[in-house]
Amino acid sequence: MSAKILYLECACGISGDMTVAALLDLGANRAKLDRALAGLELKNFGYEVSRNQSYGIAGCDFEVAIAEGHRSHGHDAHHHSHEHRNLADVYEVIDRGDMSASARELAKRIFDIVAVAEAEAHGCTADEVHFHEVGAIDSIADIVGAAVLADDLGVSGCVVAGMVEGSGFVHCRHGDLPVPVPAVLNIARRFAIPLTISDSRGEMVTPTGIAIAAALRTMTALPREFTVEKIGIGLGKRDFGRPNILRAMLLRPAAGSGRLFTLETNIDDSTGETLGLAMDELFKLGARDVHFVPCFMKKNRPAYLLRIIADEALIPALEEAVFRTTTTIGIRKYPVTRTCMERETVEAALPFGAVKIKKCSYGGIVRFYPEYESVKAAADSSGLDFRTVFELAQKAGENHG
């Protein structure tokens, strides 16, 4: 089965609270969110998750309450006067939360993206940025919440498309800023996220929202064909005279949709354990095949050629994983075509249980390959050796065919 893809449709912009709400509505685990936010040990902090509507469109609403009843308003976050925190302070808060290591890493990456954008806007370093808006309690909750929920969905990639921003000015601590605000523009430029400027007055894309999108995005376009498994609607707080929603979808690319590519790289300075972990990560992301070929590099150094076959849409996620999990500094890629036998899975009834068998055919050629895990389970339960069960299953498949 093909891997799941998260699609964030940003036709009404994106903010942190809208993202949390959309991911909850998509089916991400509410209990994980509650545990993570409770562990942050933030004072004067609470939140509500409810069902509501925006111009007749039903969805999920995530609202943070801070400072004895003063509420966050998502797109209006610039209006609040919050406690100042630098990046190290924010990391300290995140480290208190009860969440997976991957969710914690994602939350820190999102804040780092914002810090770099704010530093560029204010002419200082990321460590010197005081988070007037994005470091406030409500935005910490939004970013940690989005990271925990996105991690829980276990998707192999994320498409962010159709991001629409408003126009005019927004009031914040630094005065009236033009929309898009500097931090949003800096993130859009750094991560090559296309923006469409609309006639709607006000901020539709917040720094927190676009930072989450930048951290999650692994794909620049939708697969050519796909099925929609689930849809989640996150409601915004601003009234733009029309539905203000963020739609999140879980997609499965149709079998055979899009082009296939081969990715290759030569590696001579990674351990066997490192390469094994890299292979596991690549398969989890949806690679169709991953293997290593022994080779020799310059100066006669023994090395391995890592070769990956994958759908075009997964290339950004797979390249990021290769750079993150190995020591390589470059990857080659080129389109490939395949000729495949038709495949279907059949079940053979043996005296000690059913065994799954892969039936492969091409023209008049038909072959049967018992599935390893199924044969192993039958061998373990029956007490027979693996080879005996395998041969019995193969014969049963041929008789079935």
C-alpha positions as CSV (number, residue, x, y, z in Angstrom):
1,M,0.0,0.0,0.0
2,S,1.3,3.5,-0.9
3,A,2.3,5.9,1.9
4,K,0.0,8.5,3.3
5,I,0.6,12.2,2.4
6,L,-0.6,15.2,4.3
7,Y,-2.0,18.0,2.2
8,L,-2.4,21.5,3.7
9,E,-4.7,23.6,1.5
10,C,-4.0,27.2,2.4
11,A,-6.5,29.1,0.3
12,C,-7.5,31.0,3.4
13,G,-4.0,31.4,4.7
14,I,-2.6,29.5,7.7
15,S,-2.0,30.1,11.4
16,G,-0.9,28.0,14.3
17,D,-4.3,27.6,15.9
18,M,-5.9,26.7,12.5
19,T,-3.2,24.0,11.9
20,V,-3.8,22.4,15.4
21,A,-7.5,22.4,14.8
22,A,-7.3,20.9,11.3
23,L,-4.9,18.1,12.4
24,L,-7.3,17.3,15.4
25,D,-10.2,17.2,13.0
26,L,-8.2,14.9,10.7
27,G,-8.0,12.4,13.5
28,A,-4.7,13.1,15.2
29,N,-4.6,11.9,18.8
30,R,-6.1,14.4,21.3
31,A,-4.7,12.6,24.3
32,K,-1.2,13.1,23.0
33,L,-1.9,16.8,22.6
34,D,-3.2,17.1,26.2
35,R,-0.2,15.3,27.7
36,A,2.3,17.4,25.7
37,L,0.7,20.7,26.6
38,A,0.2,19.8,30.3
39,G,3.9,18.9,30.5
40,L,5.0,22.4,29.4
41,E,4.0,23.7,32.9
42,L,2.9,27.1,31.5
43,K,1.3,29.5,34.0
44,N,-2.1,31.2,33.3
45,F,-2.6,28.8,30.4
46,G,-5.6,26.9,29.2
47,Y,-7.2,25.9,25.9
48,E,-10.5,24.8,24.4
49,V,-11.3,22.4,21.6
50,S,-14.8,22.8,20.2
51,R,-16.9,22.4,17.1
52,N,-18.0,25.5,15.3
53,Q,-18.8,27.0,11.9
54,S,-17.3,29.6,9.6
55,Y,-19.9,30.9,7.2
56,G,-21.7,27.6,7.2
57,I,-18.6,25.4,7.0
58,A,-18.3,23.1,10.1
59,G,-14.9,22.4,11.6
60,C,-12.7,22.3,14.7
61,D,-11.8,25.3,16.7
62,F,-8.7,25.4,18.9
63,E,-8.5,28.4,21.2
64,V,-5.8,29.2,23.8
65,A,-6.7,31.2,26.9
66,I,-4.0,33.1,28.7
67,A,-3.5,35.8,31.3
68,E,-6.7,35.3,33.3
69,G,-9.1,35.1,30.4
70,H,-7.5,37.1,27.7
71,R,-7.7,34.9,24.6
72,S,-5.5,34.4,21.7
73,H,-7.1,35.2,18.3
74,G,-4.9,33.3,15.9
75,H,-4.4,35.7,13.0
76,D,-4.5,38.7,15.5
77,A,-1.5,37.4,17.5
78,H,0.5,40.6,16.8
79,H,-1.9,42.5,19.0
80,H,-0.9,40.8,22.2
81,S,1.7,42.0,24.6
82,H,3.5,38.8,25.8
83,E,6.3,37.8,28.1
84,H,9.6,37.9,26.2
85,R,11.5,34.7,25.6
86,N,14.6,34.0,23.6
87,L,15.2,30.8,21.6
88,A,16.9,29.1,24.5
89,D,14.0,29.8,26.8
90,V,11.6,28.4,24.3
91,Y,13.7,25.2,23.9
92,E,13.6,24.9,27.7
93,V,9.8,25.0,27.7
94,I,9.6,22.4,24.8
95,D,12.0,20.0,26.6
96,R,9.5,19.8,29.5
97,G,6.7,18.5,27.3
98,D,5.7,14.9,27.2
99,M,6.2,14.0,23.5
100,S,8.2,11.8,21.2
101,A,11.7,12.8,20.2
102,S,10.7,13.4,16.6
103,A,7.8,15.7,17.7
104,R,10.2,17.6,20.0
105,E,12.7,18.0,17.2
106,L,10.0,19.2,14.8
107,A,8.7,21.8,17.4
108,K,12.2,23.2,17.8
109,R,12.7,23.3,14.1
110,I,9.6,25.4,13.7
111,F,10.8,27.9,16.3
112,D,14.2,28.0,14.7
113,I,12.6,28.9,11.3
114,V,10.7,31.8,13.0
115,A,13.8,32.9,14.9
116,V,15.9,33.1,11.7
117,A,13.1,35.0,9.9
118,E,12.7,37.5,12.8
119,A,16.4,38.0,13.2
120,E,16.7,38.9,9.5
121,A,13.9,41.4,9.9
122,H,15.4,43.0,13.0
123,G,19.1,42.9,12.0
124,C,20.2,40.6,14.8
125,T,21.1,36.9,15.4
126,A,18.5,34.2,16.0
127,D,19.7,33.8,19.6
128,E,19.1,37.5,20.2
129,V,15.5,37.5,19.0
130,H,13.0,38.2,21.7
131,F,9.8,36.4,20.8
132,H,7.2,39.1,21.4
133,E,4.5,37.2,19.5
134,V,5.7,33.8,18.4
135,G,7.4,33.1,21.8
136,A,4.2,33.9,23.7
137,I,2.3,31.2,25.5
138,D,-0.4,30.8,22.8
139,S,2.2,30.4,20.1
140,I,4.2,27.9,22.1
141,A,1.0,25.9,22.5
142,D,0.2,26.2,18.7
143,I,3.7,25.1,17.6
144,V,4.1,22.2,20.1
145,G,0.5,21.1,19.4
146,A,1.0,21.1,15.6
147,A,4.3,19.2,16.0
148,V,2.8,16.5,18.2
149,L,-0.3,16.0,16.1
150,A,1.6,16.0,12.7
151,D,4.0,13.5,14.2
152,D,1.2,11.3,15.4
153,L,-0.4,11.1,11.9
154,G,2.8,9.2,10.7
155,V,2.6,10.6,7.2
156,S,5.5,10.0,4.7
157,G,5.3,13.5,3.2
158,C,3.5,16.8,3.2
159,V,2.2,19.0,0.3
160,V,1.6,22.7,1.0
161,A,-0.2,24.5,-1.8
162,G,-2.3,27.5,-2.7
163,M,-1.1,29.8,0.1
164,V,-3.1,33.0,0.0
165,E,-2.2,36.1,2.0
166,G,-4.1,39.3,2.7
167,S,-3.1,42.9,2.2
168,G,-3.0,46.2,4.1
169,F,-1.5,46.6,7.5
170,V,-1.5,44.7,10.8
171,H,-0.8,46.3,14.2
172,C,1.9,44.6,16.4
173,R,4.4,45.6,19.0
174,H,6.6,47.3,16.5
175,G,3.8,49.4,15.1
176,D,1.8,49.0,11.9
177,L,3.5,46.5,9.6
178,P,2.6,45.9,6.0
179,V,1.0,42.5,5.1
180,P,2.7,40.1,4.5
181,V,4.7,41.0,7.6
182,P,8.6,40.8,7.3
183,A,8.9,37.4,9.0
184,V,6.3,35.8,6.7
185,L,8.1,37.1,3.6
186,N,11.5,36.0,4.9
187,I,10.2,32.4,5.5
188,A,8.4,32.4,2.1
189,R,11.6,33.5,0.4
190,R,13.9,31.1,2.3
191,F,11.7,28.0,1.6
192,A,10.5,29.0,-1.8
193,I,6.8,28.9,-0.7
194,P,4.6,30.6,-3.4
195,L,2.2,33.3,-2.1
196,T,-0.9,34.8,-3.7
197,I,-1.8,38.3,-2.4
198,S,-5.6,38.8,-2.2
199,D,-7.8,41.8,-1.7
200,S,-8.8,40.7,1.8
201,R,-7.7,43.3,4.4
202,G,-5.6,41.8,7.2
203,E,-3.1,39.1,7.9
204,M,-4.1,35.6,6.6
205,V,-0.7,34.0,6.9
206,T,1.0,34.3,10.3
207,P,4.7,33.7,11.0
208,T,3.8,30.7,13.1
209,G,1.5,29.3,10.4
210,I,4.0,29.6,7.5
211,A,6.8,28.3,9.8
212,I,4.8,25.1,10.5
213,A,4.1,24.8,6.8
214,A,7.8,25.2,5.9
215,A,8.9,22.6,8.5
216,L,6.3,20.0,7.4
217,R,6.5,20.5,3.6
218,T,8.4,17.8,1.7
219,M,6.6,18.0,-1.6
220,T,5.9,21.0,-3.9
221,A,3.0,19.4,-5.8
222,L,0.2,16.9,-5.4
223,P,0.5,13.5,-7.0
224,R,-1.1,13.3,-10.4
225,E,-3.7,10.9,-9.1
226,F,-4.7,10.2,-5.5
227,T,-7.6,9.2,-3.2
228,V,-8.7,11.3,-0.2
229,E,-8.8,9.2,3.0
230,K,-9.8,11.9,5.5
231,I,-10.5,15.6,5.6
232,G,-10.0,17.9,8.6
233,I,-11.2,21.5,8.9
234,G,-9.5,24.0,11.1
235,L,-11.4,27.2,11.8
236,G,-9.7,30.7,11.8
237,K,-10.7,33.6,14.1
238,R,-10.8,36.5,11.6
239,D,-13.8,37.5,9.7
240,F,-12.9,38.0,6.0
241,G,-16.5,38.0,4.8
242,R,-16.3,34.3,3.7
243,P,-15.3,30.9,5.2
244,N,-12.0,31.2,7.0
245,I,-10.7,27.6,7.1
246,L,-7.6,25.5,6.8
247,R,-8.3,22.2,5.1
248,A,-6.0,19.3,5.9
249,M,-6.3,16.0,4.0
250,L,-4.8,12.6,4.2
251,L,-4.1,11.3,0.6
252,R,-2.9,8.1,-0.9
253,P,-1.2,8.4,-4.3
254,A,-2.9,6.1,-6.9
255,A,-0.8,3.1,-7.8
256,G,1.4,4.0,-10.7
257,S,0.7,7.7,-10.6
258,G,3.6,10.0,-11.3
259,R,7.1,9.2,-12.6
260,L,9.6,6.9,-10.9
261,F,13.1,8.1,-10.2
262,T,16.4,6.4,-9.1
263,L,18.4,8.3,-6.5
264,E,22.0,7.3,-6.0
265,T,25.0,8.3,-3.8
266,N,28.4,6.9,-3.0
267,I,29.2,6.6,0.7
268,D,32.7,5.7,2.1
269,D,32.6,7.0,5.7
270,S,29.3,5.7,7.3
271,T,29.2,2.7,9.6
272,G,27.1,-0.4,8.8
273,E,24.7,0.5,11.6
274,T,24.2,4.0,10.2
275,L,23.5,2.6,6.7
276,G,21.0,0.1,8.2
277,L,19.1,2.9,10.0
278,A,19.1,5.0,6.8
279,M,17.5,2.1,4.9
280,D,14.8,1.7,7.5
281,E,14.0,5.4,7.4
282,L,13.8,5.4,3.6
283,F,11.4,2.5,3.5
284,K,9.2,4.2,6.2
285,L,9.0,7.3,3.9
286,G,7.6,5.2,1.1
287,A,10.6,4.3,-1.1
288,R,9.8,1.4,-3.4
289,D,13.2,-0.2,-3.2
290,V,16.5,0.6,-1.3
291,H,19.7,-1.4,-1.6
292,F,23.4,-1.0,-1.2
293,V,26.1,-2.1,-3.7
294,P,29.7,-2.5,-2.7
295,C,32.1,-0.3,-4.8
296,F,35.4,1.4,-4.7
297,M,35.8,5.2,-4.7
298,K,38.8,7.4,-5.2
299,K,42.1,6.4,-3.5
300,N,40.7,2.8,-3.7
301,R,38.5,3.3,-0.7
302,P,35.9,0.6,-0.2
303,A,32.4,2.1,-0.2
304,Y,28.8,1.5,-0.8
305,L,26.5,2.8,-3.5
306,L,23.1,3.6,-2.0
307,R,20.4,3.3,-4.6
308,I,16.7,4.2,-4.1
309,I,13.7,3.7,-6.4
310,A,10.8,6.0,-5.6
311,D,7.9,8.0,-6.8
312,E,8.8,11.5,-8.0
313,A,6.6,13.2,-5.3
314,L,8.6,11.6,-2.5
315,I,12.0,12.9,-3.7
316,P,12.3,15.9,-1.4
317,A,11.5,13.8,1.7
318,L,13.9,11.0,0.7
319,E,16.7,13.4,-0.1
320,E,16.3,15.1,3.2
321,A,16.4,11.7,4.9
322,V,19.6,10.7,3.0
323,F,21.4,13.9,4.1
324,R,20.2,13.6,7.6
325,T,21.0,9.9,8.2
326,T,24.2,9.4,6.2
327,T,27.5,11.3,5.6
328,T,27.0,11.9,1.9
329,I,27.1,15.5,0.5
330,G,25.5,14.9,-2.9
331,I,22.8,12.8,-4.6
332,R,22.3,11.9,-8.2
333,K,18.8,11.3,-9.6
334,Y,17.3,10.4,-12.9
335,P,13.9,9.2,-14.2
336,V,13.4,5.5,-14.9
337,T,10.8,3.2,-16.4
338,R,9.9,-0.3,-15.3
339,T,8.3,-3.3,-16.9
340,C,6.5,-5.3,-14.1
341,M,4.7,-8.6,-13.9
342,E,1.1,-8.3,-12.8
343,R,0.9,-9.2,-9.1
344,E,-1.9,-10.3,-6.8
345,T,-1.9,-12.0,-3.4
346,V,-3.7,-15.3,-3.0
347,E,-4.2,-17.5,0.1
348,A,-3.4,-21.2,0.2
349,A,-5.1,-23.4,2.8
350,L,-2.6,-25.7,4.3
351,P,-3.3,-28.3,7.0
352,F,-1.9,-26.0,9.7
353,G,-3.3,-22.7,8.5
354,A,-3.5,-20.3,5.6
355,V,-0.4,-18.9,3.9
356,K,-0.2,-15.8,1.7
357,I,1.3,-16.2,-1.8
358,K,2.2,-13.6,-4.4
359,K,1.1,-14.7,-7.8
360,C,3.1,-12.9,-10.6
361,S,2.2,-13.2,-14.3
362,Y,3.4,-11.7,-17.6
363,G,1.8,-13.0,-20.8
364,G,1.9,-16.8,-20.4
365,I,4.5,-16.8,-17.6
366,V,3.1,-17.4,-14.1
367,R,5.1,-17.8,-10.9
368,F,4.1,-18.2,-7.3
369,Y,6.2,-16.8,-4.4
370,P,5.1,-17.6,-0.8
371,E,5.3,-14.5,1.4
372,Y,8.2,-14.8,3.9
373,E,6.4,-13.4,7.0
374,S,3.3,-15.6,6.3
375,V,5.5,-18.8,5.8
376,K,7.5,-17.9,8.9
377,A,4.3,-17.6,11.1
378,A,3.0,-20.9,9.8
379,A,6.3,-22.6,10.4
380,D,6.5,-21.2,14.0
381,S,2.9,-22.3,14.8
382,S,3.2,-25.7,13.3
383,G,6.6,-26.7,14.5
384,L,7.7,-27.5,10.9
385,D,10.9,-26.1,9.4
386,F,10.7,-23.0,7.1
387,R,11.8,-24.8,3.9
388,T,9.1,-27.5,4.3
389,V,6.3,-25.0,4.8
390,F,7.6,-22.9,1.9
391,E,7.6,-25.8,-0.5
392,L,4.1,-26.9,0.6
393,A,2.9,-23.3,0.1
394,Q,4.4,-23.0,-3.4
395,K,2.8,-26.3,-4.5
396,A,-0.5,-25.2,-3.1
397,G,-0.2,-21.9,-5.0
398,E,0.5,-23.7,-8.3
399,N,-2.5,-25.9,-7.7
400,H,-4.6,-22.8,-6.9
401,G,-3.4,-21.0,-10.0
